[in-house]
Amino acid sequence: MTTLDEWISTVCAELGLDPAEANTGLVLSLARDVAHSVLRPGAPVTAYLLGLAVGRGADPKEAATRLTALAQAQPADGGSTG
């Protein structure tokens, strides 16, 4: 088990969540795309917003796909404002 896996298990236990539902790969992929295409601080904020949307009933995979497409459509300068 990696340190990340251990952390996710700890956080899930604290929040009463099933670690199997964490979908870590999906979140990390989205965060990477936002950090590289938009702005590094946008990665955790976008992951949080994805979580809010999923908590309100959005499909995680579909929402992440839409957000990734949005991030990748940003101008080549990486969205240097902010």
Secondary structure, 3 states (H helix, E strand, C coil): CCHHHHHHHHHHHHHCCCHHHCCHHHHHHHHHHHHHHCCCCHHHHHHHHHHHHHHCCCCHHHHHHHHHHHHHCCCCCCCCCC
